[in-house]
Each structure stands twice: as C-alpha cells, then as structure tokens.
Amino acid sequence: MTAIPAPVISAGSSRKWWVLLAVGIGTFMSALDSSVANIILPVIRTTFGSNVALVEWTVVIYLLVVSSLLLSFGRFGDLRGHRRSTWQVL
C-alpha cells in the first residue's frame, strides 16, 4: 500500500490563513456556546425551581453531547470526504 503524499503549501500561500481563520471561528463559537449556556443557568433555576447542582448537570450533559457529536461528525467527514459529508448532512 502506497501512501499519498500530503499537498505542499508554500509559505506565501493564503490557504493556511483561511484554515487558521476557520479554526479560530470554530473555537470562538464553541466558547461562546458554553458561556451562553452558563449565563442562562440562573434563569433556568428560577423558572423551574430546581437546585444549582441539577442545572449544572444539565449544562454538563449538553456540552458532552455537543462535543461527542462534533467528534463523530468530524470522523464521518474524514471517512466519507468533507464535501460529500457536508451535503449528506444538509
């Protein structure tokens, strides 16, 4: 079995900056998602009349599900091809 060589990206290529921008935006959105979930905790607690521990567990479970789906769909994209898997998910 022969290995496929990785594409060579020159130092002046703008593609690496687009990749860096995409990763940065993804990281920012992940941090924003978890901070919004933590900001809404007091509202959830007062609305449903529950204790703090139960509401924190709810947020932890939410973040675990989001993280596991992110990993699963990333692997799916690696196996099926990114362009093809994007159209299958949409």
PDB file of N, CA, C and O in Angstrom:
ATOM      1  N   MET A   1       0.841  -1.176   0.000  1.00  0.00           N
ATOM      2  CA  MET A   1       0.000   0.000   0.000  1.00  0.00           C
ATOM      3  C   MET A   1       0.886   1.238   0.000  1.00  0.00           C
ATOM      4  O   MET A   1       1.768   1.382   0.846  1.00  0.00           O
ATOM      5  N   THR A   2       0.646   2.115  -0.942  1.00  0.00           N
ATOM      6  CA  THR A   2       1.452   3.321  -1.043  1.00  0.00           C
ATOM      7  C   THR A   2       0.720   4.483  -0.394  1.00  0.00           C
ATOM      8  O   THR A   2      -0.503   4.599  -0.473  1.00  0.00           O
ATOM      9  N   ALA A   3       1.487   5.322   0.235  1.00  0.00           N
ATOM     10  CA  ALA A   3       0.911   6.489   0.908  1.00  0.00           C
ATOM     11  C   ALA A   3       0.778   7.633  -0.087  1.00  0.00           C
ATOM     12  O   ALA A   3       1.622   7.816  -0.964  1.00  0.00           O
ATOM     13  N   ILE A   4      -0.272   8.380   0.063  1.00  0.00           N
ATOM     14  CA  ILE A   4      -0.490   9.553  -0.789  1.00  0.00           C
ATOM     15  C   ILE A   4       0.236  10.724  -0.141  1.00  0.00           C
ATOM     16  O   ILE A   4      -0.006  11.032   1.025  1.00  0.00           O
ATOM     17  N   PRO A   5       1.121  11.376  -0.880  1.00  0.00           N
ATOM     18  CA  PRO A   5       1.863  12.484  -0.272  1.00  0.00           C
ATOM     19  C   PRO A   5       0.946  13.664   0.041  1.00  0.00           C
ATOM     20  O   PRO A   5      -0.005  13.954  -0.685  1.00  0.00           O
ATOM     21  N   ALA A   6       1.260  14.317   1.124  1.00  0.00           N
ATOM     22  CA  ALA A   6       0.477  15.484   1.534  1.00  0.00           C
ATOM     23  C   ALA A   6       0.764  16.644   0.588  1.00  0.00           C
ATOM     24  O   ALA A   6       1.882  16.780   0.091  1.00  0.00           O
ATOM     25  N   PRO A   7      -0.245  17.484   0.336  1.00  0.00           N
ATOM     26  CA  PRO A   7       0.000  18.626  -0.548  1.00  0.00           C
ATOM     27  C   PRO A   7       0.959  19.615   0.112  1.00  0.00           C
ATOM     28  O   PRO A   7       0.895  19.868   1.315  1.00  0.00           O
ATOM     29  N   VAL A   8       1.829  20.153  -0.696  1.00  0.00           N
ATOM     30  CA  VAL A   8       2.803  21.117  -0.201  1.00  0.00           C
ATOM     31  C   VAL A   8       2.198  22.510  -0.280  1.00  0.00           C
ATOM     32  O   VAL A   8       1.762  22.950  -1.343  1.00  0.00           O
ATOM     33  N   ILE A   9       2.178  23.194   0.847  1.00  0.00           N
ATOM     34  CA  ILE A   9       1.652  24.554   0.891  1.00  0.00           C
ATOM     35  C   ILE A   9       2.828  25.493   1.062  1.00  0.00           C
ATOM     36  O   ILE A   9       3.581  25.388   2.029  1.00  0.00           O
ATOM     37  N   SER A  10       2.981  26.390   0.143  1.00  0.00           N
ATOM     38  CA  SER A  10       4.117  27.308   0.212  1.00  0.00           C
ATOM     39  C   SER A  10       3.922  28.313   1.340  1.00  0.00           C
ATOM     40  O   SER A  10       2.806  28.530   1.813  1.00  0.00           O
ATOM     41  N   ALA A  11       5.013  28.915   1.757  1.00  0.00           N
ATOM     42  CA  ALA A  11       4.974  29.858   2.879  1.00  0.00           C
ATOM     43  C   ALA A  11       4.127  31.084   2.549  1.00  0.00           C
ATOM     44  O   ALA A  11       3.565  31.695   3.457  1.00  0.00           O
ATOM     45  N   GLY A  12       4.022  31.454   1.294  1.00  0.00           N
ATOM     46  CA  GLY A  12       3.262  32.633   0.911  1.00  0.00           C
ATOM     47  C   GLY A  12       1.806  32.340   0.599  1.00  0.00           C
ATOM     48  O   GLY A  12       1.068  33.237   0.190  1.00  0.00           O
ATOM     49  N   SER A  13       1.385  31.105   0.784  1.00  0.00           N
ATOM     50  CA  SER A  13       0.032  30.713   0.428  1.00  0.00           C
ATOM     51  C   SER A  13      -0.987  31.319   1.387  1.00  0.00           C
ATOM     52  O   SER A  13      -0.770  31.375   2.597  1.00  0.00           O
ATOM     53  N   SER A  14      -2.099  31.770   0.822  1.00  0.00           N
ATOM     54  CA  SER A  14      -3.139  32.345   1.669  1.00  0.00           C
ATOM     55  C   SER A  14      -4.074  31.272   2.209  1.00  0.00           C
ATOM     56  O   SER A  14      -4.904  31.550   3.075  1.00  0.00           O
ATOM     57  N   ARG A  15      -3.944  30.041   1.699  1.00  0.00           N
ATOM     58  CA  ARG A  15      -4.820  28.963   2.159  1.00  0.00           C
ATOM     59  C   ARG A  15      -4.626  28.664   3.638  1.00  0.00           C
ATOM     60  O   ARG A  15      -5.599  28.387   4.339  1.00  0.00           O
ATOM     61  N   LYS A  16      -3.391  28.713   4.128  1.00  0.00           N
ATOM     62  CA  LYS A  16      -3.142  28.421   5.537  1.00  0.00           C
ATOM     63  C   LYS A  16      -3.796  29.460   6.442  1.00  0.00           C
ATOM     64  O   LYS A  16      -4.185  29.147   7.567  1.00  0.00           O
ATOM     65  N   TRP A  17      -3.918  30.683   5.959  1.00  0.00           N
ATOM     66  CA  TRP A  17      -4.576  31.712   6.765  1.00  0.00           C
ATOM     67  C   TRP A  17      -6.087  31.484   6.807  1.00  0.00           C
ATOM     68  O   TRP A  17      -6.733  31.768   7.816  1.00  0.00           O
ATOM     69  N   TRP A  18      -6.646  30.973   5.715  1.00  0.00           N
ATOM     70  CA  TRP A  18      -8.077  30.644   5.720  1.00  0.00           C
ATOM     71  C   TRP A  18      -8.362  29.488   6.671  1.00  0.00           C
ATOM     72  O   TRP A  18      -9.384  29.477   7.356  1.00  0.00           O
ATOM     73  N   VAL A  19      -7.455  28.518   6.710  1.00  0.00           N
ATOM     74  CA  VAL A  19      -7.609  27.398   7.642  1.00  0.00           C
ATOM     75  C   VAL A  19      -7.518  27.896   9.076  1.00  0.00           C
ATOM     76  O   VAL A  19      -8.313  27.501   9.929  1.00  0.00           O
ATOM     77  N   LEU A  20      -6.557  28.757   9.336  1.00  0.00           N
ATOM     78  CA  LEU A  20      -6.416  29.329  10.671  1.00  0.00           C
ATOM     79  C   LEU A  20      -7.656  30.131  11.064  1.00  0.00           C
ATOM     80  O   LEU A  20      -8.097  30.064  12.211  1.00  0.00           O
ATOM     81  N   LEU A  21      -8.212  30.874  10.140  1.00  0.00           N
ATOM     82  CA  LEU A  21      -9.424  31.642  10.399  1.00  0.00           C
ATOM     83  C   LEU A  21     -10.599  30.722  10.702  1.00  0.00           C
ATOM     84  O   LEU A  21     -11.372  30.996  11.620  1.00  0.00           O
ATOM     85  N   ALA A  22     -10.747  29.645   9.955  1.00  0.00           N
ATOM     86  CA  ALA A  22     -11.847  28.699  10.182  1.00  0.00           C
ATOM     87  C   ALA A  22     -11.725  28.029  11.546  1.00  0.00           C
ATOM     88  O   ALA A  22     -12.721  27.878  12.253  1.00  0.00           O
ATOM     89  N   VAL A  23     -10.524  27.630  11.919  1.00  0.00           N
ATOM     90  CA  VAL A  23     -10.313  27.014  13.227  1.00  0.00           C
ATOM     91  C   VAL A  23     -10.565  28.024  14.340  1.00  0.00           C
ATOM     92  O   VAL A  23     -11.150  27.684  15.368  1.00  0.00           O
ATOM     93  N   GLY A  24     -10.132  29.244  14.143  1.00  0.00           N
ATOM     94  CA  GLY A  24     -10.361  30.291  15.138  1.00  0.00           C
ATOM     95  C   GLY A  24     -11.833  30.593  15.330  1.00  0.00           C
ATOM     96  O   GLY A  24     -12.291  30.769  16.459  1.00  0.00           O
ATOM     97  N   ILE A  25     -12.575  30.656  14.237  1.00  0.00           N
ATOM     98  CA  ILE A  25     -14.017  30.919  14.338  1.00  0.00           C
ATOM     99  C   ILE A  25     -14.716  29.746  15.026  1.00  0.00           C
ATOM    100  O   ILE A  25     -15.613  29.958  15.842  1.00  0.00           O
ATOM    101  N   GLY A  26     -14.323  28.527  14.710  1.00  0.00           N
ATOM    102  CA  GLY A  26     -14.907  27.358  15.363  1.00  0.00           C
ATOM    103  C   GLY A  26     -14.643  27.337  16.858  1.00  0.00           C
ATOM    104  O   GLY A  26     -15.534  27.015  17.644  1.00  0.00           O
ATOM    105  N   THR A  27     -13.425  27.678  17.254  1.00  0.00           N
ATOM    106  CA  THR A  27     -13.078  27.731  18.671  1.00  0.00           C
ATOM    107  C   THR A  27     -13.859  28.828  19.376  1.00  0.00           C
ATOM    108  O   THR A  27     -14.342  28.629  20.490  1.00  0.00           O
ATOM    109  N   PHE A  28     -13.984  29.980  18.738  1.00  0.00           N
ATOM    110  CA  PHE A  28     -14.746  31.077  19.323  1.00  0.00           C
ATOM    111  C   PHE A  28     -16.216  30.701  19.500  1.00  0.00           C
ATOM    112  O   PHE A  28     -16.816  30.999  20.533  1.00  0.00           O
ATOM    113  N   MET A  29     -16.794  30.044  18.491  1.00  0.00           N
ATOM    114  CA  MET A  29     -18.203  29.653  18.588  1.00  0.00           C
ATOM    115  C   MET A  29     -18.418  28.616  19.690  1.00  0.00           C
ATOM    116  O   MET A  29     -19.447  28.633  20.364  1.00  0.00           O
ATOM    117  N   SER A  30     -17.467  27.726  19.874  1.00  0.00           N
ATOM    118  CA  SER A  30     -17.563  26.737  20.950  1.00  0.00           C
ATOM    119  C   SER A  30     -17.514  27.409  22.317  1.00  0.00           C
ATOM    120  O   SER A  30     -18.298  27.080  23.207  1.00  0.00           O
ATOM    121  N   ALA A  31     -16.594  28.346  22.478  1.00  0.00           N
ATOM    122  CA  ALA A  31     -16.510  29.076  23.748  1.00  0.00           C
ATOM    123  C   ALA A  31     -17.763  29.917  23.978  1.00  0.00           C
ATOM    124  O   ALA A  31     -18.251  30.006  25.104  1.00  0.00           O
ATOM    125  N   LEU A  32     -18.278  30.523  22.935  1.00  0.00           N
ATOM    126  CA  LEU A  32     -19.496  31.321  23.048  1.00  0.00           C
ATOM    127  C   LEU A  32     -20.679  30.446  23.430  1.00  0.00           C
ATOM    128  O   LEU A  32     -21.510  30.846  24.245  1.00  0.00           O
ATOM    129  N   ASP A  33     -20.760  29.267  22.854  1.00  0.00           N
ATOM    130  CA  ASP A  33     -21.847  28.343  23.149  1.00  0.00           C
ATOM    131  C   ASP A  33     -21.840  27.939  24.619  1.00  0.00           C
ATOM    132  O   ASP A  33     -22.887  27.948  25.267  1.00  0.00           O
ATOM    133  N   SER A  34     -20.680  27.588  25.147  1.00  0.00           N
ATOM    134  CA  SER A  34     -20.616  27.184  26.555  1.00  0.00           C
ATOM    135  C   SER A  34     -20.846  28.357  27.494  1.00  0.00           C
ATOM    136  O   SER A  34     -21.421  28.172  28.566  1.00  0.00           O
ATOM    137  N   SER A  35     -20.418  29.549  27.126  1.00  0.00           N
ATOM    138  CA  SER A  35     -20.649  30.698  28.005  1.00  0.00           C
ATOM    139  C   SER A  35     -22.121  31.103  28.016  1.00  0.00           C
ATOM    140  O   SER A  35     -22.637  31.508  29.058  1.00  0.00           O
ATOM    141  N   VAL A  36     -22.805  31.000  26.877  1.00  0.00           N
ATOM    142  CA  VAL A  36     -24.240  31.294  26.837  1.00  0.00           C
ATOM    143  C   VAL A  36     -24.996  30.286  27.696  1.00  0.00           C
ATOM    144  O   VAL A  36     -25.938  30.644  28.404  1.00  0.00           O
ATOM    145  N   ALA A  37     -24.577  29.023  27.628  1.00  0.00           N
ATOM    146  CA  ALA A  37     -25.227  28.003  28.458  1.00  0.00           C
ATOM    147  C   ALA A  37     -25.026  28.298  29.935  1.00  0.00           C
ATOM    148  O   ALA A  37     -25.936  28.062  30.730  1.00  0.00           O
ATOM    149  N   ASN A  38     -23.873  28.802  30.323  1.00  0.00           N
ATOM    150  CA  ASN A  38     -23.631  29.121  31.729  1.00  0.00           C
ATOM    151  C   ASN A  38     -24.313  30.413  32.160  1.00  0.00           C
ATOM    152  O   ASN A  38     -24.664  30.556  33.331  1.00  0.00           O
ATOM    153  N   ILE A  39     -24.507  31.346  31.253  1.00  0.00           N
ATOM    154  CA  ILE A  39     -25.181  32.604  31.599  1.00  0.00           C
ATOM    155  C   ILE A  39     -26.668  32.370  31.871  1.00  0.00           C
ATOM    156  O   ILE A  39     -27.263  33.052  32.705  1.00  0.00           O
ATOM    157  N   ILE A  40     -27.256  31.425  31.182  1.00  0.00           N
ATOM    158  CA  ILE A  40     -28.688  31.183  31.317  1.00  0.00           C
ATOM    159  C   ILE A  40     -29.027  30.330  32.551  1.00  0.00           C
ATOM    160  O   ILE A  40     -30.206  30.126  32.843  1.00  0.00           O
ATOM    161  N   LEU A  41     -28.031  29.838  33.271  1.00  0.00           N
ATOM    162  CA  LEU A  41     -28.273  28.988  34.445  1.00  0.00           C
ATOM    163  C   LEU A  41     -29.205  29.611  35.485  1.00  0.00           C
ATOM    164  O   LEU A  41     -30.140  28.935  35.915  1.00  0.00           O
ATOM    165  N   PRO A  42     -29.008  30.848  35.910  1.00  0.00           N
ATOM    166  CA  PRO A  42     -29.921  31.410  36.913  1.00  0.00           C
ATOM    167  C   PRO A  42     -31.372  31.501  36.439  1.00  0.00           C
ATOM    168  O   PRO A  42     -32.298  31.314  37.227  1.00  0.00           O
ATOM    169  N   VAL A  43     -31.565  31.790  35.153  1.00  0.00           N
ATOM    170  CA  VAL A  43     -32.918  31.873  34.615  1.00  0.00           C
ATOM    171  C   VAL A  43     -33.587  30.503  34.645  1.00  0.00           C
ATOM    172  O   VAL A  43     -34.758  30.389  35.007  1.00  0.00           O
ATOM    173  N   ILE A  44     -32.851  29.471  34.268  1.00  0.00           N
ATOM    174  CA  ILE A  44     -33.396  28.112  34.290  1.00  0.00           C
ATOM    175  C   ILE A  44     -33.723  27.705  35.726  1.00  0.00           C
ATOM    176  O   ILE A  44     -34.758  27.093  35.988  1.00  0.00           O
ATOM    177  N   ARG A  45     -32.833  28.051  36.645  1.00  0.00           N
ATOM    178  CA  ARG A  45     -33.031  27.675  38.048  1.00  0.00           C
ATOM    179  C   ARG A  45     -34.276  28.321  38.637  1.00  0.00           C
ATOM    180  O   ARG A  45     -35.053  27.654  39.319  1.00  0.00           O
ATOM    181  N   THR A  46     -34.472  29.593  38.387  1.00  0.00           N
ATOM    182  CA  THR A  46     -35.642  30.272  38.954  1.00  0.00           C
ATOM    183  C   THR A  46     -36.928  29.878  38.234  1.00  0.00           C
ATOM    184  O   THR A  46     -37.985  29.799  38.859  1.00  0.00           O
ATOM    185  N   THR A  47     -36.851  29.633  36.937  1.00  0.00           N
ATOM    186  CA  THR A  47     -38.058  29.270  36.193  1.00  0.00           C
ATOM    187  C   THR A  47     -38.586  27.901  36.615  1.00  0.00           C
ATOM    188  O   THR A  47     -39.787  27.734  36.824  1.00  0.00           O
ATOM    189  N   PHE A  48     -37.701  26.936  36.740  1.00  0.00           N
ATOM    190  CA  PHE A  48     -38.134  25.584  37.072  1.00  0.00           C
ATOM    191  C   PHE A  48     -38.069  25.272  38.558  1.00  0.00           C
ATOM    192  O   PHE A  48     -38.512  24.205  38.982  1.00  0.00           O
ATOM    193  N   GLY A  49     -37.528  26.180  39.352  1.00  0.00           N
ATOM    194  CA  GLY A  49     -37.457  25.972  40.792  1.00  0.00           C
ATOM    195  C   GLY A  49     -36.570  24.811  41.201  1.00  0.00           C
ATOM    196  O   GLY A  49     -36.885  24.102  42.156  1.00  0.00           O
ATOM    197  N   SER A  50     -35.479  24.605  40.502  1.00  0.00           N
ATOM    198  CA  SER A  50     -34.580  23.487  40.814  1.00  0.00           C
ATOM    199  C   SER A  50     -33.328  24.007  41.523  1.00  0.00           C
ATOM    200  O   SER A  50     -33.093  25.213  41.610  1.00  0.00           O
ATOM    201  N   ASN A  51     -32.537  23.063  42.025  1.00  0.00           N
ATOM    202  CA  ASN A  51     -31.305  23.468  42.704  1.00  0.00           C
ATOM    203  C   ASN A  51     -30.171  23.668  41.702  1.00  0.00           C
ATOM    204  O   ASN A  51     -30.290  23.310  40.531  1.00  0.00           O
ATOM    205  N   VAL A  52     -29.089  24.237  42.176  1.00  0.00           N
ATOM    206  CA  VAL A  52     -27.966  24.595  41.307  1.00  0.00           C
ATOM    207  C   VAL A  52     -27.296  23.353  40.722  1.00  0.00           C
ATOM    208  O   VAL A  52     -26.902  23.347  39.556  1.00  0.00           O
ATOM    209  N   ALA A  53     -27.169  22.312  41.528  1.00  0.00           N
ATOM    210  CA  ALA A  53     -26.480  21.104  41.061  1.00  0.00           C
ATOM    211  C   ALA A  53     -27.196  20.468  39.872  1.00  0.00           C
ATOM    212  O   ALA A  53     -26.548  20.019  38.926  1.00  0.00           O
ATOM    213  N   LEU A  54     -28.514  20.427  39.914  1.00  0.00           N
ATOM    214  CA  LEU A  54     -29.268  19.837  38.805  1.00  0.00           C
ATOM    215  C   LEU A  54     -29.095  20.642  37.525  1.00  0.00           C
ATOM    216  O   LEU A  54     -28.944  20.072  36.444  1.00  0.00           O
ATOM    217  N   VAL A  55     -29.115  21.956  37.647  1.00  0.00           N
ATOM    218  CA  VAL A  55     -28.960  22.803  36.461  1.00  0.00           C
ATOM    219  C   VAL A  55     -27.551  22.693  35.895  1.00  0.00           C
ATOM    220  O   VAL A  55     -27.374  22.700  34.677  1.00  0.00           O
ATOM    221  N   GLU A  56     -26.547  22.591  36.760  1.00  0.00           N
ATOM    222  CA  GLU A  56     -25.170  22.430  36.280  1.00  0.00           C
ATOM    223  C   GLU A  56     -24.991  21.097  35.559  1.00  0.00           C
ATOM    224  O   GLU A  56     -24.284  21.022  34.554  1.00  0.00           O
ATOM    225  N   TRP A  57     -25.626  20.052  36.070  1.00  0.00           N
ATOM    226  CA  TRP A  57     -25.556  18.768  35.394  1.00  0.00           C
ATOM    227  C   TRP A  57     -26.193  18.840  34.018  1.00  0.00           C
ATOM    228  O   TRP A  57     -25.719  18.215  33.069  1.00  0.00           O
ATOM    229  N   THR A  58     -27.255  19.594  33.920  1.00  0.00           N
ATOM    230  CA  THR A  58     -27.906  19.756  32.620  1.00  0.00           C
ATOM    231  C   THR A  58     -26.960  20.386  31.608  1.00  0.00           C
ATOM    232  O   THR A  58     -26.898  19.951  30.458  1.00  0.00           O
ATOM    233  N   VAL A  59     -26.233  21.394  32.027  1.00  0.00           N
ATOM    234  CA  VAL A  59     -25.280  22.061  31.128  1.00  0.00           C
ATOM    235  C   VAL A  59     -24.114  21.137  30.794  1.00  0.00           C
ATOM    236  O   VAL A  59     -23.647  21.125  29.655  1.00  0.00           O
ATOM    237  N   VAL A  60     -23.644  20.373  31.755  1.00  0.00           N
ATOM    238  CA  VAL A  60     -22.545  19.446  31.504  1.00  0.00           C
ATOM    239  C   VAL A  60     -22.969  18.388  30.480  1.00  0.00           C
ATOM    240  O   VAL A  60     -22.214  18.064  29.564  1.00  0.00           O
ATOM    241  N   ILE A  61     -24.173  17.858  30.644  1.00  0.00           N
ATOM    242  CA  ILE A  61     -24.664  16.859  29.692  1.00  0.00           C
ATOM    243  C   ILE A  61     -24.811  17.480  28.306  1.00  0.00           C
ATOM    244  O   ILE A  61     -24.475  16.849  27.303  1.00  0.00           O
ATOM    245  N   TYR A  62     -25.311  18.712  28.246  1.00  0.00           N
ATOM    246  CA  TYR A  62     -25.446  19.404  26.958  1.00  0.00           C
ATOM    247  C   TYR A  62     -24.089  19.548  26.273  1.00  0.00           C
ATOM    248  O   TYR A  62     -23.961  19.260  25.083  1.00  0.00           O
ATOM    249  N   LEU A  63     -23.086  19.990  27.010  1.00  0.00           N
ATOM    250  CA  LEU A  63     -21.762  20.177  26.415  1.00  0.00           C
ATOM    251  C   LEU A  63     -21.130  18.846  26.019  1.00  0.00           C
ATOM    252  O   LEU A  63     -20.412  18.790  25.021  1.00  0.00           O
ATOM    253  N   LEU A  64     -21.375  17.778  26.769  1.00  0.00           N
ATOM    254  CA  LEU A  64     -20.861  16.466  26.391  1.00  0.00           C
ATOM    255  C   LEU A  64     -21.500  15.967  25.099  1.00  0.00           C
ATOM    256  O   LEU A  64     -20.822  15.394  24.247  1.00  0.00           O
ATOM    257  N   VAL A  65     -22.795  16.183  24.957  1.00  0.00           N
ATOM    258  CA  VAL A  65     -23.475  15.767  23.724  1.00  0.00           C
ATOM    259  C   VAL A  65     -22.955  16.559  22.531  1.00  0.00           C
ATOM    260  O   VAL A  65     -22.686  15.988  21.474  1.00  0.00           O
ATOM    261  N   VAL A  66     -22.813  17.868  22.694  1.00  0.00           N
ATOM    262  CA  VAL A  66     -22.302  18.697  21.595  1.00  0.00           C
ATOM    263  C   VAL A  66     -20.879  18.281  21.220  1.00  0.00           C
ATOM    264  O   VAL A  66     -20.548  18.199  20.038  1.00  0.00           O
ATOM    265  N   SER A  67     -20.044  18.022  22.214  1.00  0.00           N
ATOM    266  CA  SER A  67     -18.659  17.610  21.941  1.00  0.00           C
ATOM    267  C   SER A  67     -18.602  16.257  21.255  1.00  0.00           C
ATOM    268  O   SER A  67     -17.824  16.071  20.320  1.00  0.00           O
ATOM    269  N   SER A  68     -19.414  15.312  21.705  1.00  0.00           N
ATOM    270  CA  SER A  68     -19.382  13.991  21.079  1.00  0.00           C
ATOM    271  C   SER A  68     -19.925  14.036  19.644  1.00  0.00           C
ATOM    272  O   SER A  68     -19.421  13.330  18.771  1.00  0.00           O
ATOM    273  N   LEU A  69     -20.943  14.856  19.401  1.00  0.00           N
ATOM    274  CA  LEU A  69     -21.438  14.995  18.035  1.00  0.00           C
ATOM    275  C   LEU A  69     -20.398  15.658  17.135  1.00  0.00           C
ATOM    276  O   LEU A  69     -20.261  15.299  15.965  1.00  0.00           O
ATOM    277  N   LEU A  70     -19.669  16.623  17.682  1.00  0.00           N
ATOM    278  CA  LEU A  70     -18.617  17.275  16.909  1.00  0.00           C
ATOM    279  C   LEU A  70     -17.539  16.280  16.505  1.00  0.00           C
ATOM    280  O   LEU A  70     -17.088  16.272  15.360  1.00  0.00           O
ATOM    281  N   LEU A  71     -17.128  15.439  17.455  1.00  0.00           N
ATOM    282  CA  LEU A  71     -16.127  14.428  17.141  1.00  0.00           C
ATOM    283  C   LEU A  71     -16.665  13.393  16.153  1.00  0.00           C
ATOM    284  O   LEU A  71     -15.958  12.985  15.231  1.00  0.00           O
ATOM    285  N   SER A  72     -17.905  12.975  16.344  1.00  0.00           N
ATOM    286  CA  SER A  72     -18.491  11.962  15.461  1.00  0.00           C
ATOM    287  C   SER A  72     -18.623  12.467  14.032  1.00  0.00           C
ATOM    288  O   SER A  72     -18.269  11.758  13.090  1.00  0.00           O
ATOM    289  N   PHE A  73     -19.124  13.676  13.862  1.00  0.00           N
ATOM    290  CA  PHE A  73     -19.280  14.207  12.516  1.00  0.00           C
ATOM    291  C   PHE A  73     -17.941  14.567  11.884  1.00  0.00           C
ATOM    292  O   PHE A  73     -17.810  14.538  10.660  1.00  0.00           O
ATOM    293  N   GLY A  74     -16.952  14.905  12.697  1.00  0.00           N
ATOM    294  CA  GLY A  74     -15.607  15.121  12.163  1.00  0.00           C
ATOM    295  C   GLY A  74     -15.022  13.839  11.603  1.00  0.00           C
ATOM    296  O   GLY A  74     -14.408  13.835  10.536  1.00  0.00           O
ATOM    297  N   ARG A  75     -15.217  12.753  12.333  1.00  0.00           N
ATOM    298  CA  ARG A  75     -14.744  11.455  11.849  1.00  0.00           C
ATOM    299  C   ARG A  75     -15.521  11.028  10.602  1.00  0.00           C
ATOM    300  O   ARG A  75     -14.942  10.490   9.659  1.00  0.00           O
ATOM    301  N   PHE A  76     -16.830  11.268  10.602  1.00  0.00           N
ATOM    302  CA  PHE A  76     -17.650  10.966   9.432  1.00  0.00           C
ATOM    303  C   PHE A  76     -17.136  11.723   8.210  1.00  0.00           C
ATOM    304  O   PHE A  76     -17.082  11.171   7.110  1.00  0.00           O
ATOM    305  N   GLY A  77     -16.763  12.981   8.403  1.00  0.00           N
ATOM    306  CA  GLY A  77     -16.213  13.764   7.306  1.00  0.00           C
ATOM    307  C   GLY A  77     -14.875  13.242   6.836  1.00  0.00           C
ATOM    308  O   GLY A  77     -14.570  13.291   5.644  1.00  0.00           O
ATOM    309  N   ASP A  78     -14.064  12.734   7.773  1.00  0.00           N
ATOM    310  CA  ASP A  78     -12.783  12.154   7.382  1.00  0.00           C
ATOM    311  C   ASP A  78     -12.969  10.886   6.565  1.00  0.00           C
ATOM    312  O   ASP A  78     -12.225  10.640   5.616  1.00  0.00           O
ATOM    313  N   LEU A  79     -13.959  10.084   6.930  1.00  0.00           N
ATOM    314  CA  LEU A  79     -14.172   8.816   6.233  1.00  0.00           C
ATOM    315  C   LEU A  79     -14.833   8.998   4.876  1.00  0.00           C
ATOM    316  O   LEU A  79     -14.425   8.353   3.910  1.00  0.00           O
ATOM    317  N   ARG A  80     -15.830   9.847   4.774  1.00  0.00           N
ATOM    318  CA  ARG A  80     -16.623   9.986   3.561  1.00  0.00           C
ATOM    319  C   ARG A  80     -16.159  11.121   2.646  1.00  0.00           C
ATOM    320  O   ARG A  80     -16.571  11.191   1.488  1.00  0.00           O
ATOM    321  N   GLY A  81     -15.333  11.981   3.145  1.00  0.00           N
ATOM    322  CA  GLY A  81     -14.924  13.153   2.374  1.00  0.00           C
ATOM    323  C   GLY A  81     -15.708  14.362   2.869  1.00  0.00           C
ATOM    324  O   GLY A  81     -16.916  14.281   3.092  1.00  0.00           O
ATOM    325  N   HIS A  82     -15.029  15.455   3.034  1.00  0.00           N
ATOM    326  CA  HIS A  82     -15.643  16.633   3.657  1.00  0.00           C
ATOM    327  C   HIS A  82     -16.768  17.222   2.810  1.00  0.00           C
ATOM    328  O   HIS A  82     -17.831  17.555   3.334  1.00  0.00           O
ATOM    329  N   ARG A  83     -16.543  17.347   1.539  1.00  0.00           N
ATOM    330  CA  ARG A  83     -17.563  17.953   0.679  1.00  0.00           C
ATOM    331  C   ARG A  83     -18.800  17.065   0.583  1.00  0.00           C
ATOM    332  O   ARG A  83     -19.932  17.540   0.669  1.00  0.00           O
ATOM    333  N   ARG A  84     -18.562  15.771   0.403  1.00  0.00           N
ATOM    334  CA  ARG A  84     -19.677  14.836   0.280  1.00  0.00           C
ATOM    335  C   ARG A  84     -20.464  14.724   1.587  1.00  0.00           C
ATOM    336  O   ARG A  84     -21.694  14.674   1.562  1.00  0.00           O
ATOM    337  N   SER A  85     -19.776  14.686   2.716  1.00  0.00           N
ATOM    338  CA  SER A  85     -20.473  14.550   4.000  1.00  0.00           C
ATOM    339  C   SER A  85     -21.228  15.818   4.356  1.00  0.00           C
ATOM    340  O   SER A  85     -22.263  15.745   5.019  1.00  0.00           O
ATOM    341  N   THR A  86     -20.747  16.966   3.940  1.00  0.00           N
ATOM    342  CA  THR A  86     -21.482  18.207   4.201  1.00  0.00           C
ATOM    343  C   THR A  86     -22.815  18.194   3.483  1.00  0.00           C
ATOM    344  O   THR A  86     -23.834  18.585   4.053  1.00  0.00           O
ATOM    345  N   TRP A  87     -22.817  17.750   2.241  1.00  0.00           N
ATOM    346  CA  TRP A  87     -24.078  17.705   1.501  1.00  0.00           C
ATOM    347  C   TRP A  87     -24.993  16.616   2.034  1.00  0.00           C
ATOM    348  O   TRP A  87     -26.213  16.765   1.957  1.00  0.00           O
ATOM    349  N   GLN A  88     -24.458  15.529   2.571  1.00  0.00           N
ATOM    350  CA  GLN A  88     -25.307  14.474   3.136  1.00  0.00           C
ATOM    351  C   GLN A  88     -25.965  14.938   4.425  1.00  0.00           C
ATOM    352  O   GLN A  88     -27.117  14.596   4.692  1.00  0.00           O
ATOM    353  N   VAL A  89     -25.250  15.707   5.220  1.00  0.00           N
ATOM    354  CA  VAL A  89     -25.805  16.187   6.486  1.00  0.00           C
ATOM    355  C   VAL A  89     -26.861  17.264   6.245  1.00  0.00           C
ATOM    356  O   VAL A  89     -27.870  17.319   6.949  1.00  0.00           O
ATOM    357  N   LEU A  90     -26.629  18.111   5.258  1.00  0.00           N
ATOM    358  CA  LEU A  90     -27.597  19.168   4.974  1.00  0.00           C
ATOM    359  C   LEU A  90     -28.807  18.573   4.332  1.00  0.00           C
ATOM    360  O   LEU A  90     -29.751  19.294   4.008  1.00  0.00           O
TER     361      LEU A  90
END
